[in-house]
Structure formats: structure tokens, C-alpha cells
Amino acid sequence: MSTPLRPEKCHIKLLYLRLTDSAPLIVAQEQGFFARFGLRVTLQRETSWATLRDKLIGAAADGAAMLAPMPLTLAQTLPQCSERLVSGLILSCNGNAITLSASLHRRLSLTAKDCDGAAVGRALAQFIRDNREEAPIRFATVYPFSSHTLQLRHWLRTADIDPDRDLQIVVLPPEQMVDSLDRGDIDGYCVGEPWSTLAVQRGIGFIATPCNSLLPAMPEKVLAVTERWHNANPATHLALRAALLQACNWLAECGQRRDVTALLARQDYLDLPEELLAPSLSDRLYRCRGAEPVANPGWHLFAHSDSDHGRPTAAKARQLLELCGDFSPATGATAATAATAATEGTEQVFRDDLYQQAVEFLQRQK
């Protein structure tokens, strides 16, 4: 039997970035899932994760699709901030790739069969050893504490490359990656789709590895709100989680994913060609221009009521924070601070109870 829900706040604003895995927000809007639960939602596109973070904690928005480690590391990135972020829903896992410039890839002297991530990593390690006198290789990631940073550092370490000594890692907004690669400002990057596929389509990039082959099912985007906002608007927050979980369930169907590319491509959402968005949504990987696509199952794993991908548990939070504790980004944070945070307060940030509440609420709607 349907359960009535009376949101405290019906008009809300949600922030997102120009990324393929913003799909749940757009689907919830276009398929009427927000409206079903009494919400009138404005979706506002941002260009950088730091801007999105600052607007959310500054109460310029009600919620955001945010990088999974960001709510967990707010105290490290903004030590003076008094707000706490909470998440009751992991929207998606995976979705990223590590891309090299086409010019760097050519210099690695790889054969056609050496196209997997491990082989590319070994070739890059040898190249770095052989060219110590040259300017260091420079990679970009999207935010200091992000899945992208964790995945990039993992790939480098697996190839016996020290990410703190053997090359440089800088931070750039996702939308700036391709142009920065084209200008030669960077030699590679780790970013969410479709920005690796765009570099391939333009002939300036080679995908070394999709990140779901490195750390499978790593939480990628979460629905984040401030704790203050959640406490003031619990019914609104439940409606929001329910609508977005329903959108994620909808995206689990392959046929739906084919249809959603037209929605995402619209000027008022991602404003990108459908052919750029389709590959990752259909689990197809184009490593370089002109190459045949290969299957990449699970490139995007969206939350689903029948799986635990969307469940934000304390164990998942600790795993992310332990990975973050392996390095000290240029934010003033220390590895010791991150390690301490890994054992404190994760249940108040990743809220399994809020996820379970949304699942049970949706079951009652059937």
C-alpha cells in the first residue's frame, strides 16, 4: 500500500557535474520520479568539485551528486568548516578511466598486444627510468581526495611507479582535462566519462585502463546533504533518496541506458553528443581512435534495490579513508589525520540506516 509522504521542503536545488554518471539525477527529473514524491527539483550544473562542495556547505543548494570520498574528508580539506556532510545513498560505482596523451603512448613503444593496463603501466615505468633527465611526467586528477586520485595512485604503484617521487599529480576540473592534454600541459589523467572517450575520439588520447579493472565497485558518486539540512528536512531527504534510488533501478536495464543518452545529451543537461555518452553506458571501451571497441562490463554500476552497490556502510567509508591515508594531497592534510578519521565518525557520514529507510519506503509503494 502506498505510504503518504509530506516533504517539509518541496522546491529543492541539486548540484551535479557534466559527467555521464550524473544520469540518476536527470532520469529522476525526466521520468517524473522526483514529482512522484512531491518534489520540484532544479538541477544546476557546476564545473568543479570544489565549487560544488562550497555551494553545498554554504547552503546555496539542498543536495549534490558528490564524489564518494568528499563527505568523508571534509574536515581534512576544510579544517575550519563546522558543517558535516551525510550520505544515505551511493548513486554509482566505477565510471572512470586513466588516459595517456597519444604522444606519450607512442613513446612507450608498446606492441598491439600490449594494451592492457598492467602492460601500459610497466612500459610507463620503464620510460620514466630511461628519461630521468626530462621534465617529469604530469598526470591530472579531479580532486585531491577522490576515487580518481586513489585509482591513479593504485595503478602507478602496481607498476612500481612512486606517485610522489617519479612524476607530478595536479588537480583539474573534469571539463578541462581534454584541452589540457591537447595543449601538452599534462601527459595523462584519471577522469570520469565521457572525458576519456572524448580524448580518444579526437585522436589525442589513449585509454590505458578503465578503473573498474583496478578497484572494482569502488563507490564513485553519492547523494550528499549537510547534516543540518537532513535534520531540518527528514521527509524531504527521504523523498529525494527514494526518487534517486528509483532512477538508479531504472538505469539498471540495458534498454533504458540506450534511451537515456538522448536525455543526457540535451543542452540543458550535459550538452554533449550522444555518440560520446553511449560507449560507457553500454559497457564498450574504445582505447584509441580507429580501434574496435572491447567489452568493459560494469563501467557504470548504478545503485539498485536488489544489490548493495548503493548502500553507504561504515566499512565502505573506512576502506576509502584508509586509501586516502596513503598520501598527503596539497591541501594541508596529513596522512595521520586521514588515518585517524578512518576510525572515527564514519557511521555519521555514510548512513546505512538512511539507505535502508529508502529501500523499505519504496517497497511499501508497490
C-alpha positions as CSV (number, residue, x, y, z in Angstrom):
1,M,0.0,0.0,0.0
2,S,1.3,3.5,-0.9
3,T,2.5,5.5,2.1
4,P,1.9,9.3,2.0
5,L,4.9,11.4,2.3
6,R,4.8,15.1,3.1
7,P,8.2,16.8,2.3
8,E,9.0,19.8,4.6
9,K,10.5,21.5,1.5
10,C,9.1,20.8,-1.9
11,H,11.3,23.1,-4.0
12,I,14.9,21.9,-3.9
13,K,18.1,22.5,-5.8
14,L,20.6,19.7,-6.6
15,L,24.1,20.2,-8.0
16,Y,26.0,18.0,-10.4
17,L,28.9,18.0,-12.8
18,R,29.0,17.4,-16.5
19,L,29.6,13.6,-16.3
20,T,27.8,10.6,-17.6
21,D,27.2,9.2,-14.2
22,S,25.0,12.2,-13.4
23,A,22.4,10.2,-15.1
24,P,20.3,9.3,-12.0
25,L,19.5,13.0,-11.3
26,I,18.5,13.6,-14.9
27,V,16.4,10.4,-15.1
28,A,14.7,11.2,-11.8
29,Q,13.7,14.6,-13.3
30,E,12.7,13.5,-16.7
31,Q,10.9,10.3,-15.7
32,G,8.9,12.0,-13.0
33,F,10.4,10.2,-10.0
34,F,11.0,13.5,-8.2
35,A,7.5,14.6,-8.9
36,R,6.1,11.3,-7.7
37,F,7.3,12.0,-4.2
38,G,6.2,15.6,-4.1
39,L,9.4,17.3,-5.1
40,R,10.0,20.1,-7.6
41,V,13.7,20.0,-8.4
42,T,16.1,22.4,-10.1
43,L,19.2,20.7,-11.4
44,Q,22.2,23.0,-11.5
45,R,25.4,22.1,-13.4
46,E,28.7,23.1,-11.8
47,T,32.2,22.9,-13.4
48,S,34.4,21.9,-10.5
49,W,34.2,19.7,-7.4
50,A,35.5,22.4,-5.1
51,T,32.8,24.8,-6.3
52,L,30.1,22.2,-5.9
53,R,31.3,21.4,-2.3
54,D,31.4,25.1,-1.3
55,K,27.9,25.8,-2.6
56,L,26.5,22.8,-0.8
57,I,28.1,23.6,2.6
58,G,27.2,27.3,2.1
59,A,23.5,26.4,1.8
60,A,23.3,27.6,-1.8
61,A,21.8,24.2,-2.7
62,D,20.0,21.4,-0.9
63,G,22.0,18.4,-2.1
64,A,24.5,17.3,-4.6
65,A,25.8,14.3,-6.5
66,M,29.3,14.3,-5.0
67,L,32.5,12.3,-5.1
68,A,32.2,9.5,-2.6
69,P,35.3,10.4,-0.5
70,M,34.4,14.1,-0.3
71,P,31.9,13.9,2.6
72,L,34.4,11.7,4.5
73,T,37.3,14.1,4.1
74,L,35.6,17.4,4.6
75,A,37.5,18.0,7.9
76,Q,40.8,17.4,6.1
77,T,40.1,19.7,3.1
78,L,38.3,22.4,5.1
79,P,39.5,22.2,8.7
80,Q,37.6,25.3,9.9
81,C,34.3,24.1,8.4
82,S,31.7,23.4,11.1
83,E,29.3,21.5,8.8
84,R,29.1,17.8,8.4
85,L,28.0,16.1,5.2
86,V,26.0,12.9,5.2
87,S,25.0,10.4,2.6
88,G,22.2,7.9,2.6
89,L,22.7,6.7,-0.9
90,I,25.7,5.7,-3.1
91,L,24.4,6.6,-6.6
92,S,27.1,4.8,-8.6
93,C,30.3,2.8,-8.6
94,N,33.1,2.9,-11.2
95,G,32.9,5.2,-14.2
96,N,36.5,6.4,-14.6
97,A,39.4,5.7,-16.8
98,I,43.1,6.5,-16.9
99,T,44.1,8.2,-20.2
100,L,47.6,9.0,-21.7
101,S,48.3,11.5,-24.3
102,A,48.7,9.9,-27.8
103,S,52.2,11.3,-28.0
104,L,53.3,9.8,-24.7
105,H,51.7,6.5,-25.7
106,R,53.6,6.4,-28.9
107,R,56.9,6.9,-27.0
108,L,56.2,3.9,-24.8
109,S,56.9,1.6,-27.8
110,L,54.1,-0.8,-27.0
111,T,53.0,-3.5,-29.4
112,A,49.4,-4.1,-30.4
113,K,49.1,-6.9,-27.9
114,D,50.4,-4.8,-25.0
115,C,47.2,-2.9,-24.5
116,D,46.1,-3.9,-21.0
117,G,46.5,-1.6,-18.1
118,A,49.3,-3.6,-16.5
119,A,51.4,-3.7,-19.7
120,V,50.9,0.1,-20.2
121,G,52.0,0.7,-16.6
122,R,55.1,-1.4,-16.9
123,A,56.0,0.4,-20.1
124,L,55.5,3.8,-18.5
125,A,57.7,2.8,-15.5
126,Q,60.5,1.8,-17.9
127,F,60.0,5.1,-19.8
128,I,60.3,7.1,-16.6
129,R,63.5,5.2,-15.6
130,D,65.0,5.8,-19.1
131,N,64.2,9.5,-19.2
132,R,65.1,10.9,-15.8
133,E,66.7,13.9,-17.3
134,E,63.5,15.1,-19.0
135,A,60.8,17.1,-17.3
136,P,58.7,14.9,-15.1
137,I,55.5,13.3,-16.5
138,R,52.5,15.2,-15.3
139,F,49.1,13.5,-14.6
140,A,45.9,15.2,-13.5
141,T,43.1,14.1,-11.3
142,V,39.8,15.9,-10.4
143,Y,40.1,16.5,-6.7
144,P,42.7,15.7,-4.0
145,F,40.6,13.2,-2.1
146,S,38.7,11.4,-4.9
147,S,38.3,7.9,-6.3
148,H,40.2,9.2,-9.3
149,T,43.3,10.0,-7.2
150,L,43.0,6.7,-5.4
151,Q,42.7,4.7,-8.6
152,L,45.5,6.6,-10.3
153,R,47.9,6.1,-7.4
154,H,46.9,2.5,-7.2
155,W,47.7,1.9,-10.9
156,L,51.0,3.7,-10.6
157,R,52.1,1.8,-7.5
158,T,51.1,-1.5,-9.1
159,A,53.5,-0.6,-12.0
160,D,56.3,0.2,-9.4
161,I,56.0,3.9,-10.0
162,D,56.1,6.1,-6.9
163,P,53.3,8.7,-7.4
164,D,55.1,11.1,-5.0
165,R,58.6,11.0,-6.5
166,D,58.6,9.7,-10.0
167,L,56.0,12.1,-11.5
168,Q,53.7,15.0,-10.7
169,I,50.0,14.8,-10.0
170,V,47.9,18.0,-10.3
171,V,44.2,18.8,-9.9
172,L,42.0,20.0,-12.7
173,P,38.2,20.1,-13.2
174,P,36.9,17.3,-15.4
175,E,35.9,19.6,-18.3
176,Q,39.5,21.0,-18.6
177,M,41.2,17.6,-18.9
178,V,40.9,17.1,-22.7
179,D,42.0,20.6,-23.7
180,S,44.9,20.5,-21.2
181,L,46.0,17.2,-22.7
182,D,45.8,18.6,-26.2
183,R,47.9,21.6,-25.2
184,G,50.6,19.4,-23.7
185,D,50.0,20.9,-20.2
186,I,49.5,17.3,-18.9
187,D,50.6,13.9,-20.1
188,G,47.6,12.0,-18.8
189,Y,44.7,12.0,-16.4
190,C,42.2,10.0,-14.5
191,V,38.6,11.3,-15.0
192,G,35.0,10.2,-15.2
193,E,33.3,9.6,-18.5
194,P,32.9,10.9,-21.1
195,W,36.1,12.8,-21.0
196,S,38.4,9.9,-21.7
197,T,36.2,8.8,-24.7
198,L,36.3,12.4,-26.0
199,A,40.1,12.4,-26.0
200,V,40.0,9.1,-27.9
201,Q,37.5,10.4,-30.4
202,R,39.7,13.5,-31.0
203,G,42.7,11.3,-31.6
204,I,44.7,12.9,-28.8
205,G,44.3,10.2,-26.1
206,F,44.8,6.5,-25.4
207,I,42.9,4.8,-22.6
208,A,45.5,2.9,-20.5
209,T,42.9,1.2,-18.3
210,P,39.3,1.6,-17.2
211,C,39.4,2.0,-13.4
212,N,36.8,-0.7,-12.8
213,S,39.5,-3.2,-13.6
214,L,41.7,-1.8,-10.9
215,L,39.4,-1.4,-7.8
216,P,36.1,-3.0,-8.8
217,A,32.9,-1.5,-7.5
218,M,34.6,1.4,-5.7
219,P,31.9,3.9,-4.6
220,E,32.0,6.8,-7.1
221,K,29.1,9.3,-6.6
222,V,27.0,9.7,-3.5
223,L,23.9,11.9,-2.8
224,A,25.3,14.4,-0.2
225,V,23.4,16.8,2.0
226,T,24.5,18.7,5.1
227,E,23.6,17.1,8.4
228,R,21.9,20.4,9.4
229,W,19.7,20.2,6.3
230,H,18.9,16.5,6.9
231,N,17.8,17.2,10.4
232,A,15.5,20.0,9.3
233,N,14.1,18.1,6.3
234,P,14.0,14.4,7.0
235,A,10.9,13.7,4.9
236,T,12.3,15.7,2.0
237,H,15.5,13.8,2.3
238,L,13.6,10.5,2.2
239,A,11.7,11.6,-0.9
240,L,14.9,12.6,-2.5
241,R,16.6,9.3,-1.8
242,A,13.6,7.3,-2.9
243,A,13.3,9.2,-6.2
244,L,17.0,8.8,-7.0
245,L,17.1,5.1,-6.0
246,Q,14.1,4.5,-8.3
247,A,16.1,6.3,-11.1
248,C,19.1,4.1,-10.4
249,N,16.8,1.0,-10.6
250,W,15.5,2.3,-13.9
251,L,19.1,2.6,-15.2
252,A,19.9,-1.0,-14.5
253,E,18.0,-2.0,-17.6
254,C,20.3,-2.0,-20.7
255,G,17.5,-0.8,-22.9
256,Q,16.9,2.1,-20.6
257,R,20.6,3.1,-20.8
258,R,20.3,3.2,-24.6
259,D,17.4,5.6,-24.3
260,V,18.9,7.8,-21.7
261,T,21.8,9.0,-23.9
262,A,19.3,11.4,-25.7
263,L,18.3,12.9,-22.3
264,L,21.8,13.4,-21.1
265,A,22.9,14.9,-24.4
266,R,20.4,17.7,-24.2
267,Q,21.8,21.3,-24.0
268,D,20.2,21.9,-20.6
269,Y,22.0,18.8,-19.1
270,L,25.4,17.6,-20.3
271,D,25.3,19.4,-23.8
272,L,27.4,16.7,-25.4
273,P,26.9,14.4,-28.4
274,E,25.1,11.1,-27.9
275,E,27.9,9.2,-29.5
276,L,30.2,10.4,-26.8
277,L,28.0,9.3,-24.0
278,A,26.9,5.9,-25.3
279,P,30.1,3.8,-25.1
280,S,30.5,3.8,-21.3
281,L,26.7,3.4,-20.7
282,S,26.8,0.3,-23.0
283,D,30.0,-1.1,-21.4
284,R,32.0,-0.5,-24.6
285,L,35.6,0.7,-24.4
286,Y,37.5,2.4,-27.3
287,R,41.1,2.6,-26.3
288,C,42.3,4.7,-29.2
289,R,40.8,6.2,-32.4
290,G,40.2,3.7,-35.1
291,A,40.3,0.7,-32.7
292,E,37.5,-1.8,-32.4
293,P,35.6,-1.5,-29.1
294,V,36.1,-4.1,-26.4
295,A,33.7,-5.1,-23.7
296,N,34.1,-3.5,-20.3
297,P,31.4,-4.9,-18.1
298,G,30.5,-2.8,-15.1
299,W,31.9,0.5,-16.4
300,H,29.0,2.2,-14.6
301,L,27.3,0.4,-11.7
302,F,24.3,2.3,-10.5
303,A,22.6,1.6,-7.2
304,H,19.9,-1.0,-7.2
305,S,17.4,-2.1,-4.5
306,D,18.5,-5.7,-5.1
307,S,22.2,-5.1,-4.6
308,D,24.5,-3.5,-2.0
309,H,26.2,-1.1,-4.5
310,G,24.1,1.8,-3.3
311,R,24.4,1.0,0.4
312,P,26.7,3.5,2.2
313,T,28.2,1.4,5.0
314,A,30.8,2.3,7.6
315,A,33.0,-0.5,6.2
316,K,33.0,1.2,2.8
317,A,33.8,4.5,4.4
318,R,36.7,3.1,6.3
319,Q,38.1,1.5,3.1
320,L,38.0,4.8,1.3
321,L,39.6,6.7,4.2
322,E,42.4,4.1,4.6
323,L,43.2,4.6,0.9
324,C,43.2,8.3,1.4
325,G,45.5,7.9,4.4
326,D,48.2,6.6,2.0
327,F,49.1,10.2,0.8
328,S,49.0,13.8,1.7
329,P,47.5,16.0,-1.0
330,A,48.4,19.6,-1.3
331,T,45.6,20.7,1.0
332,G,47.5,20.7,4.2
333,A,46.0,17.4,5.3
334,T,48.3,14.8,6.7
335,A,48.3,11.0,6.4
336,A,48.0,10.8,10.1
337,T,44.9,13.0,10.1
338,A,43.3,10.8,7.4
339,A,44.2,7.6,9.2
340,T,42.6,8.9,12.4
341,A,39.4,10.0,10.5
342,A,39.2,6.5,9.1
343,T,38.3,5.1,12.5
344,E,36.0,7.9,13.8
345,G,32.6,9.0,12.8
346,T,32.1,7.0,9.6
347,E,28.6,5.9,10.7
348,Q,27.5,9.6,10.9
349,V,28.6,10.3,7.4
350,F,27.8,7.1,5.4
351,R,24.3,6.4,6.7
352,D,23.3,2.8,6.2
353,D,20.1,3.4,8.2
354,L,19.0,6.1,5.8
355,Y,19.6,3.9,2.8
356,Q,17.6,1.1,4.4
357,Q,14.8,3.5,5.1
358,A,14.6,4.4,1.4
359,V,14.6,0.8,0.3
360,E,11.8,-0.1,2.7
361,F,9.8,3.0,1.7
362,L,10.0,2.1,-2.0
363,Q,8.8,-1.4,-1.2
364,R,5.7,0.0,0.5
365,Q,4.9,1.9,-2.6
366,K,4.4,-1.2,-4.7
